[in-house]
Amino acid sequence: MLDAILAQAASHPTSAAAGLPSELQTFVVNLVYLIAAACFIFGLKFLASPKKARRGNTIASCGMAMAVIATFFDARIMAGGAKGLTTALLGLIVGGGIGSFVALRVSMRGMPQMVSLLNGFGGLAAGMVGFGEYLRETFVLAHVPGVDVRISVAMSLVIGMITFTGSLVAWAKLEELKVKVAGMPLSGVVMFPAHRIMSLVAGALILVLVLSLIGSEKAALLAVLILVIAAGYGLLFVLPIGGADMPVVIALLNSFSGLGAAATGFVLHNNALIIGGSLVGAAGLILTLIMCSAMNRSLLNVLAGGFGTASADAGGATATTTHTGTVRKMDAEEAAIVIDASQNVIIIPGYGMAVAQAQHAVAELMGVLQKKGINVKFAVHPVAGRMPGHMNVLLAEANVPYELLADLEINPEFSQCDVALVIGANDVVNPAARHDKASPIYGMPIFDCDKARTVMVCKRSLNPGFAGIENELFYLPNTVMVLGDAKAVVAAICKALKEA
């Protein structure tokens, strides 16, 4: 086959005056795309293991670099001559520069917000490229786009614009912008009057317009209407979902951005976009289902209108609550005495640890305890480990061994645990999830840390978590509160342990 291509390339180096690349060049570009796709697949495979995650990220990044370089030799760019190459290079420099600047400055606490923005602009790119290609074929090339192209354009417009505006709302909710929409805080559940009717009408309009665009030979106005209404539907789609469900929504929008890229790949006949977008779409959907499972909720339940507003302990918003029962408190020195007398300690990090940037102090505490012969393990909830603060990534950054990290399978060990140290976690340790059927978190798998001999909770206050409800754990007889900034409190406990 290669010999035939080489022979054809020798006799026909280019496609006449159009300046299109030879058969050999097209073959090489597609071969590089195939290698890049293999890098994406292996990268995803390695990302499944914390030990190999960095290697997987490197492999996938190399694959993307190969795909970007190969795209400069794509037929459409080569046909544009110096102008086409300059435009592509300018886009690479501007986009790469902005991406590098943002990535270098973002903290781990801001990672969910950055992921949301990247999803959004990926969707915007898919929608704009699909729209531009439709206009190019319709008006510049003056021919009727095929049905396959019209279907792909419609999908890229719908998925891309819903992803864009929905991701912007998700970013704003996670960032806890101090704004109100329809008289309600943006970080919580926002519902307009007749919100669901508006969503149904917008969805029906999009369906009708998509079918009309597919059936019309030239319908630029329909494409514009789809673009605008889909953008509005993205707002209606995410506004009613509460802050506690944002990690699930971001994972779903990540899947949407991949599907939008794949649809754009069909419009452009670009194999790298089709393969890469399909992988992102599938991986994002799997992650969405995993996180729903970790919350013991269906995806439909999440999308029907989530629960909770962000609280002060989750990043600054205020929450009104009535505290009942007795709360026992300790200072860092007293906590150190209790921990020093223990044999088994399980540390449960949460979003509060990410807010306080306390991961290095926690790693130091682990080292101090191990030197004293105390067995230390970490319990990382499936949701907290994947999105809100990326607990496992933060702990890895502080050189906490992966072997010490456990998921919900650690629950049977709490009954033999001397001290369960909760650092900034809230809803994932609330016993109400097991028995209170009226609670919005009822049925969500949690850590059974209340079964430990002593539970120490390190938080800034008694305020609720993202679900916006009181935590029964705070009032149990075996629970003590060590109130304060997590980084300062853990550092003080370490100091007291060293002096003991």
Beta strands, then each sheet from edge to edge (+ up, - down):
strand 1: 180-181
strand 2: 184-185
strand 3: 344-349
strand 4: 375-379
strand 5: 405-406
strand 6: 419-423
strand 7: 454-458
strand 8: 479-481
sheet 1: 1+ 2-
sheet 2: 5+ 4+ 3+ 6+ 7+ 8+
end
